[in-house]
Amino acid sequence: MSEHNLDLVVVIMGGGGGTRFWPLSTKEMPKQFLDLFGDRTLLQKSFDRVSNLVPPERILVLTNAAFVSMVKEQLPDLPTNNIIGEPIRRDTAAAVSLAAVLCRVRFGNPVIATLTADHMIEPIALFQKTLLSAGRRAAEDNALYTFGIKPTYPATGYGYLERGMQIAVDDGIEHFQLLRFKEKPALETARRYVESGRFYWNSGMFVWTADAILKEIEIHLPNHARALSRAAALNQTPQWDHALQAAFESLQAVSIDFGVMEKARNICCVASGFSWSDVGGWLALKSYLPEDEAGNYYRGKAMPLDATDNVVFCEDSKETMVLIGVKDLVIVRAGSKTLITHKDRTEDLKKLVEAMGNK
């Protein structure tokens, strides 16, 4: 464990459903548990990114109750009590609030880094430096920190953060006050945001002290604070599962952005210089897969003839895929299922999978 003199706890949010990687991803095996790159799953990579900052006892994973055993299997170093299964889906405000009340019960008033289980971030050293810089300021100023990602194109699939005044530069890491959170914009608006240079993508990762975030939750989502504090008092007792189920049943489903962050005071962001991807679908893999001379990206053995600009993915990397005279396709083989789509239609996969019941 490195000596960074911060009373740090890391919370990894790993409960997402993920339909955009069908047929590899299913309801039973969502994106964070997939090995997309031939080495470690996205969840394991998230754990690896922080494993030299804190010992495993200070890493909590919040996930869906159905995935607890999968988390145990993929992260054997994590104490079983640190894998928290949410009994029903109630969006991110419930997960963040539960993590905060558990951290208060177990650790007092630590700095909590709330991270995601299904993103790709590189280089790790710069990510850690940015996290620790935000953590120190969060502890000193009781500020709620988020990571702002510099937009590389006018994305309509991300929320945006509008930055205000610069408040610090810490060894090259810039800190800004945040003026407001913006919901996912239409394309024209996204273009305007990117051109202005004042907006960041909202990464969905946060750093704050337990007390600072709980104070805001108590103001803006008082029922979340009450219900989950009651449940957290019974953590690691025989009544825990029942108490957690009852608490979650009483909560409205609301995101932490909408429920708290858009209304909270003293919100800041660190401008993140690391590269970040939420690996939102098959096309996002292009940055991580090998490419041939014809612009085909693939995992497995691809044999192209007059085939260009395709993404080919075989779950079994020994499989061979033969492509003749096709371009701009995404082709995926997983188990007994095959996906073939034009790359401009990959977003429609979500609709189709929902219609099939995500089988």
Secondary structure, 3 states (H helix, E strand, C coil): CCCCCCCEEEEEEECCCCCCCCCCCECCECHHHCCCCCCCCHHHHHHHHHCCCCCHHHEEEEEEHHHHHHHHHHCCCCCHHHEEEECCCCHHHHHHHHHHHHHHHHHCCCEEEEEECCCEEECHHHHHHHHHHHHHHHHHHCCEEEEEECCCCCCCCCCEEEEEEEEEEECCEEEEEEEEEECCCCHHHHHHHHHHCCEEEEEEEEEEEHHHHHHHHHHHCHHHHHHHHHHHCCCCCCCHHHHHHHHHHCCCCCCHHHHHHCCCCCEEEEEECCEEECCCCHHHHHHCCCECCCCCEEECEEEEECCECCEEEECCCCCEEEEECCECEEEEEECCEEEEEEHHHHHHHHHHHHHCCCC
